[in-house]
Structure formats: structure tokens, C-alpha cells
Amino acid sequence: MTDEDAIAVRSMGFLSMSWDHRTIDGAEAAKFLARLRERIETTDFTSDLSQFE
């Protein structure tokens, strides 16, 4: 390990999705999942989660 390497503990969540390949193209589903991941990773949920403190 170098000085730049680090081990970090992070919360993880798993999201699964299924669809009928005859109605939704795999490329469209991948775009949807990429956009969803971006929204989840960049949205500040602090105010929404404060009620659970």
C-alpha cells in the first residue's frame, strides 16, 4: 500500500431491476440505471433522513 491508498467503510445498498427484453432494449435499461445511480449518488438526502435521528 502507498500513502495514497486507503481502506474505507461505506454503506452500500443494492438495487435490482428486471424487465421484459422484448419491450425494453438493454441499452435503454442501462441508461436508466446509470441515470438513477447518478441521482442517488449526487442527491443530498440529509433533510429527508433527519426525521430518523
N, C-alpha and C positions, 0 to 999 in steps of 0.2 A: 504494500500500500504506500502511496505517496502522500504528501501533505494535503493534496487536493482531494483525495478520496475520503468519503465519509459513509458511515452506516447510519441510516435514519429510520426511525419507526414512524410509519404513517398509517392512517386509517384507510381502509380500502372498501369499496363497495363493488358489487358485481351486478351487471345489468345484462339480462339476456333477452333475445328477441327472436321470434320465429315468424315466418311468412310463407305464403304460397308462392313459390318461384314462378308460377305461371302468371301471376298478377303483378308482382313487384320484381323488377330486374335487380340482380345482385349489386350492380353499380349504384343504383338509386338507394338501396338499403345501406350500403357502405357510406354514401354521402350523408344520409340521415344520421347514422351512428356517429360519424366524425363531427357533425354539427352539434349533436346532442352532447358529446363528450366535451367539446369546446365550451358550450354554455355552462355545463356543470362545473368545469374547472375554473372558469373565469367569473362566475356569479358570486357575489358576496351574500351569503345566507345568514350572516350574523343576526340581523334583526328578526328573521324568521325563526331562528333557533333559540333566541333569547328567552322565549317563553318556557323552555325546558330546563332552565338553570335553577 
